[in-house]
Amino acid sequence: MAALENTFMPVYSRTFGSELSTFTQRIVAAVISWNDNRASRKALSQLTDRQLEDIGLSRFDI
């Protein structure tokens, strides 16, 4: 009877496709973060000084 030897060696090398995918994901995450920050700044800039003071912010903090 023959015995089979299971010598699985995982390959951890990164391919160009996986590097490109990671790079693309980072770019998309950066754009999403930038847009969230932009929307927050826009919303905060529309508040009055009194409203900003109520939440503990000033115009300088925006």
C-alpha positions as CSV (number, residue, x, y, z in Angstrom):
1,M,0.0,0.0,0.0
2,A,1.3,3.4,-0.9
3,A,1.5,6.2,1.6
4,L,0.9,9.8,0.5
5,E,2.9,12.5,2.0
6,N,1.0,15.8,2.4
7,T,3.6,18.5,2.3
8,F,1.6,21.6,1.6
9,M,3.8,24.7,1.4
10,P,1.8,27.9,1.5
11,V,2.9,30.6,-0.9
12,Y,3.1,34.0,0.5
13,S,4.4,35.9,-2.4
14,R,2.3,38.8,-3.5
15,T,1.5,39.1,-7.2
16,F,1.2,42.3,-9.1
17,G,-2.6,41.9,-9.2
18,S,-2.8,41.7,-5.4
19,E,-0.5,44.7,-5.0
20,L,-2.7,46.7,-7.4
21,S,-5.8,45.6,-5.6
22,T,-4.3,46.7,-2.2
23,F,-3.2,50.0,-3.7
24,T,-6.7,50.6,-5.2
25,Q,-8.4,49.8,-1.9
26,R,-6.2,52.3,-0.1
27,I,-6.9,55.0,-2.7
28,V,-10.7,54.4,-2.4
29,A,-10.4,54.5,1.4
30,A,-8.5,57.8,1.3
31,V,-11.1,59.3,-1.1
32,I,-14.0,58.2,1.2
33,S,-12.2,59.6,4.3
34,W,-11.5,62.9,2.5
35,N,-15.2,63.1,1.4
36,D,-16.4,62.4,5.0
37,N,-14.2,65.1,6.4
38,R,-15.3,67.6,3.7
39,A,-19.0,66.9,4.5
40,S,-18.3,67.3,8.2
41,R,-16.5,70.6,7.7
42,K,-19.3,71.9,5.5
43,A,-22.0,71.0,8.0
44,L,-20.0,72.5,10.9
45,S,-19.3,75.7,8.9
46,Q,-23.1,76.3,8.5
47,L,-23.7,76.3,12.3
48,T,-23.8,79.6,14.2
49,D,-21.1,80.6,16.7
50,R,-23.6,79.9,19.5
51,Q,-24.3,76.4,18.2
52,L,-20.6,75.7,17.8
53,E,-20.1,76.9,21.4
54,D,-22.8,74.5,22.6
55,I,-20.9,71.5,21.2
56,G,-17.5,72.8,22.5
57,L,-16.1,74.0,19.2
58,S,-15.0,77.3,17.7
59,R,-14.6,78.5,14.1
60,F,-10.9,77.9,14.5
61,D,-11.5,74.2,15.3
62,I,-13.4,73.7,12.1
